[in-house]
Amino acid sequence: MKDNFTLAKETAIKAGVLILKYFNADYEIQNKSYNNPVTTADKEADKLIKKNLLAANPNYGWLSEETKDSPDRLEKKFVWVVDPIDGTKEFIKGIPEFVVSIGLVKNGEPVVGVIYNPITKEIFSAKKDGGSFLNDTTVKCIAKENISDMILLNSRTETRNRLWDPYENFFYKLKPIGSVAYKLALVAAGKADIFATLKPKNEWDICAAHCIINESGGKLIDLDGNSRIYNLKNTRIAPGIIAGAEDAVNKVSSIIKRV
């Protein structure tokens, strides 16, 4: 039997192959709520991932953005936390900033994380106490000493709505990128200094990335300074999130609280 880490990586790549069949092709788009689209690709990838993962471990719990939630997961020791396409709006627009995100939690703690960008072929992965990787290379969070030299990855929507206007002069650059999971993975791999969002997110947005951030030597907290436990009844994470190297997170957290 494959270990959960290998299983998650192989499943993410299989889902990516399926998603690419729909990319820049014809598919159905629906709106689950305002500005919250779902496509045929989301739904089909969700089915594939669920089938693969639960076939190997039928007693594990399941939490996915595209599956109706069930309270059964709350009683499970192990739970898969999945977003089949994180960054659906980017997928629809043909922007290569969407990913497959697969996390596994044990008693609420993220112990496996895999994030796969099927366009760039980047696969970010980690397991508890096993290090963090971009493809086959070990990666670490890095950050400049001064906030004024840091690149912060943030949301296009938050930028467009001018939520970051009060903070832009603190940083060297605010760089909007699509998927939340992808932004977190890039920070974990040392491709930027810090990630932050000023709006609530959900467990499936960040669970896999939280494991990767942890194993990259960083930390992830909400804007109140709290770490996150997963597989909660209320999966919404408010008021927002900061992640990266510990020192950078502490500095940015103090600025957001102050402003």
C-alpha positions as CSV (number, residue, x, y, z in Angstrom):
1,M,0.0,0.0,0.0
2,K,1.3,3.5,-0.9
3,D,1.9,5.9,2.0
4,N,-0.4,8.9,2.3
5,F,2.3,11.3,1.1
6,T,2.9,9.4,-2.2
7,L,-0.8,8.8,-2.7
8,A,-1.6,12.5,-2.3
9,K,1.1,13.5,-4.8
10,E,0.1,10.9,-7.4
11,T,-3.6,11.9,-7.0
12,A,-2.9,15.6,-7.4
13,I,-1.0,14.9,-10.7
14,K,-3.9,12.7,-12.0
15,A,-6.4,15.5,-11.1
16,G,-4.2,18.0,-12.9
17,V,-4.2,15.9,-16.1
18,L,-8.0,15.8,-16.0
19,I,-8.2,19.6,-15.3
20,L,-6.0,20.3,-18.3
21,K,-8.5,18.6,-20.6
22,Y,-10.9,21.4,-19.7
23,F,-8.5,24.3,-19.6
24,N,-9.3,26.8,-22.4
25,A,-12.0,24.4,-23.6
26,D,-15.8,24.2,-23.3
27,Y,-17.3,23.5,-19.9
28,E,-20.2,24.5,-17.8
29,I,-19.9,27.4,-15.3
30,Q,-22.3,27.8,-12.4
31,N,-22.3,30.2,-9.4
32,K,-22.5,28.7,-6.0
33,S,-22.9,32.2,-4.6
34,Y,-22.0,35.7,-5.6
35,N,-18.6,35.8,-7.3
36,N,-18.0,32.1,-6.3
37,P,-18.0,30.1,-9.6
38,V,-17.7,26.3,-10.0
39,T,-17.0,24.5,-13.3
40,T,-17.3,21.0,-14.7
41,A,-13.5,20.7,-14.1
42,D,-13.9,21.4,-10.4
43,K,-16.6,18.8,-10.0
44,E,-14.9,16.1,-12.1
45,A,-11.5,16.6,-10.3
46,D,-13.3,16.4,-7.0
47,K,-14.8,13.0,-7.9
48,L,-11.4,11.7,-9.1
49,I,-9.6,12.8,-6.0
50,K,-12.2,11.5,-3.6
51,K,-12.3,8.1,-5.4
52,N,-8.5,7.7,-5.3
53,L,-7.9,8.8,-1.8
54,L,-10.8,7.0,-0.1
55,A,-10.3,3.8,-2.0
56,A,-6.9,3.5,-0.3
57,N,-8.2,4.6,3.1
58,P,-12.0,4.1,3.3
59,N,-12.2,4.9,7.0
60,Y,-10.7,8.4,6.6
61,G,-12.9,11.5,6.7
62,W,-13.5,13.8,3.8
63,L,-13.9,17.6,3.6
64,S,-13.9,19.3,0.1
65,E,-15.1,22.6,-1.2
66,E,-17.0,20.7,-3.9
67,T,-18.6,17.9,-1.8
68,K,-21.6,18.4,0.4
69,D,-20.3,18.4,3.9
70,S,-21.1,15.5,6.3
71,P,-20.7,15.6,10.2
72,D,-19.3,12.1,10.0
73,R,-15.8,13.6,9.4
74,L,-15.8,15.2,12.9
75,E,-15.5,11.8,14.5
76,K,-12.5,10.7,12.3
77,K,-8.8,10.7,13.4
78,F,-7.6,11.2,9.8
79,V,-9.4,13.6,7.4
80,W,-8.6,14.6,3.8
81,V,-9.1,18.3,3.2
82,V,-9.3,19.1,-0.5
83,D,-9.8,21.9,-3.0
84,P,-9.8,20.3,-6.4
85,I,-9.2,23.7,-8.1
86,D,-8.1,26.5,-5.8
87,G,-8.3,29.5,-8.1
88,T,-11.3,28.7,-10.2
89,K,-11.7,32.3,-11.3
90,E,-8.1,32.2,-12.7
91,F,-8.8,28.8,-14.3
92,I,-11.9,30.3,-16.1
93,K,-9.8,33.4,-17.3
94,G,-7.0,31.2,-18.5
95,I,-4.5,32.5,-15.9
96,P,-2.0,29.8,-14.8
97,E,-2.4,30.6,-11.1
98,F,-4.7,27.7,-10.0
99,V,-3.8,24.5,-8.2
100,V,-4.9,21.2,-6.9
101,S,-4.7,21.3,-3.1
102,I,-4.7,18.1,-1.1
103,G,-4.2,18.1,2.7
104,L,-4.4,15.4,5.3
105,V,-5.0,16.1,9.0
106,K,-4.5,13.9,12.0
107,N,-6.5,14.9,15.1
108,G,-6.8,18.4,13.5
109,E,-3.1,18.8,12.7
110,P,-2.0,19.0,9.0
111,V,0.4,16.1,8.4
112,V,0.5,15.9,4.6
113,G,0.2,18.7,2.1
114,V,0.4,18.6,-1.7
115,I,-0.2,21.6,-4.0
116,Y,0.1,21.0,-7.8
117,N,0.0,23.6,-10.6
118,P,-0.9,21.6,-13.7
119,I,0.2,24.4,-16.1
120,T,3.7,25.1,-14.6
121,K,4.1,21.5,-13.4
122,E,5.2,22.8,-10.0
123,I,4.4,20.3,-7.2
124,F,4.9,21.6,-3.7
125,S,4.7,18.9,-1.0
126,A,5.4,18.1,2.6
127,K,4.7,15.6,5.3
128,K,5.1,16.2,9.0
129,D,8.8,16.0,10.1
130,G,9.8,15.2,6.5
131,G,10.7,18.5,5.1
132,S,9.2,20.6,2.3
133,F,9.8,20.3,-1.4
134,L,9.3,22.0,-4.7
135,N,9.4,19.2,-7.2
136,D,12.4,17.2,-5.9
137,T,14.2,20.2,-4.3
138,T,14.1,20.9,-0.6
139,V,12.8,24.4,0.1
140,K,12.6,26.8,3.0
141,C,10.8,30.0,3.9
142,I,13.0,33.1,3.5
143,A,12.4,36.7,4.3
144,K,14.3,40.0,4.1
145,E,15.1,41.6,7.5
146,N,13.3,44.8,6.7
147,I,9.6,44.9,5.8
148,S,10.4,47.7,3.3
149,D,12.4,45.1,1.3
150,M,9.7,42.4,1.4
151,I,7.5,41.1,-1.4
152,L,4.1,40.3,-0.1
153,L,1.7,38.1,-2.0
154,N,-1.9,39.1,-1.7
155,S,-5.3,38.8,-3.4
156,R,-6.3,40.4,-6.7
157,T,-9.8,40.9,-5.4
158,E,-8.6,42.5,-2.2
159,T,-6.2,44.7,-4.2
160,R,-9.0,45.7,-6.6
161,N,-11.3,46.6,-3.6
162,R,-8.4,48.7,-2.3
163,L,-8.2,46.9,1.0
164,W,-4.4,47.0,0.8
165,D,-4.1,50.8,0.2
166,P,-3.3,51.5,3.9
167,Y,-0.4,49.0,3.8
168,E,1.3,49.4,0.4
169,N,3.9,51.9,1.5
170,F,5.2,49.5,4.2
171,F,6.4,46.9,1.6
172,Y,8.8,46.8,-1.3
173,K,6.0,45.3,-3.4
174,L,2.5,43.9,-3.0
175,K,2.1,41.2,-5.7
176,P,-1.4,40.0,-6.4
177,I,-1.7,36.3,-7.4
178,G,-4.7,34.0,-7.9
179,S,-5.0,30.9,-5.8
180,V,-4.6,31.2,-2.0
181,A,-2.9,27.8,-1.8
182,Y,-0.5,28.8,-4.6
183,K,0.5,32.0,-2.9
184,L,1.2,30.1,0.3
185,A,3.2,27.5,-1.6
186,L,5.3,30.1,-3.3
187,V,6.1,31.7,0.1
188,A,6.9,28.2,1.5
189,A,9.3,27.7,-1.4
190,G,11.1,31.0,-0.8
191,K,9.7,32.6,-3.9
192,A,8.3,35.6,-1.9
193,D,8.8,36.9,1.6
194,I,5.2,36.8,3.1
195,F,1.6,36.0,2.3
196,A,-1.4,37.7,3.9
197,T,-5.1,38.0,3.3
198,L,-7.4,40.5,5.0
199,K,-10.6,38.4,4.4
200,P,-11.8,35.1,5.8
201,K,-10.8,31.9,4.1
202,N,-11.8,28.2,4.4
203,E,-10.0,25.1,5.6
204,W,-9.7,23.7,2.2
205,D,-8.0,26.9,1.0
206,I,-5.0,26.6,3.4
207,C,-4.8,23.1,5.0
208,A,-2.3,21.6,2.5
209,A,-0.3,24.7,2.4
210,H,-0.2,25.0,6.2
211,C,1.7,21.7,6.3
212,I,4.1,22.9,3.6
213,I,4.7,26.2,5.4
214,N,5.4,24.3,8.7
215,E,7.9,22.0,7.1
216,S,9.5,25.0,5.4
217,G,10.4,26.4,8.8
218,G,7.6,29.0,8.7
219,K,4.4,29.6,10.5
220,L,0.8,30.4,9.7
221,I,-1.6,32.4,11.9
222,D,-4.8,34.2,11.7
223,L,-4.9,38.0,12.1
224,D,-5.6,37.6,15.8
225,G,-2.3,35.7,16.2
226,N,-3.8,32.2,16.5
227,S,-2.7,29.0,14.8
228,R,-5.3,26.8,13.1
229,I,-6.7,23.4,14.0
230,Y,-8.5,21.7,11.2
231,N,-11.6,19.5,10.7
232,L,-13.7,21.9,12.8
233,K,-17.5,22.1,12.5
234,N,-17.2,25.7,11.3
235,T,-14.5,25.5,8.5
236,R,-14.4,29.3,8.0
237,I,-11.2,31.0,9.1
238,A,-11.6,34.6,10.2
239,P,-10.6,37.4,10.1
240,G,-7.7,36.6,7.7
241,I,-4.3,34.9,7.5
242,I,-0.5,35.7,7.6
243,A,2.1,33.1,6.7
244,G,5.8,32.9,6.0
245,A,9.1,32.9,8.0
246,E,8.4,33.4,11.7
247,D,10.2,36.7,12.0
248,A,8.5,38.1,8.9
249,V,5.1,36.9,10.2
250,N,5.6,38.6,13.5
251,K,6.6,41.9,11.9
252,V,3.7,42.0,9.4
253,S,1.2,41.0,12.1
254,S,2.2,44.0,14.2
255,I,1.7,46.3,11.2
256,I,-1.7,45.0,10.3
257,K,-2.8,45.3,13.9
258,R,-1.4,48.8,14.1
259,V,-3.0,50.1,10.9
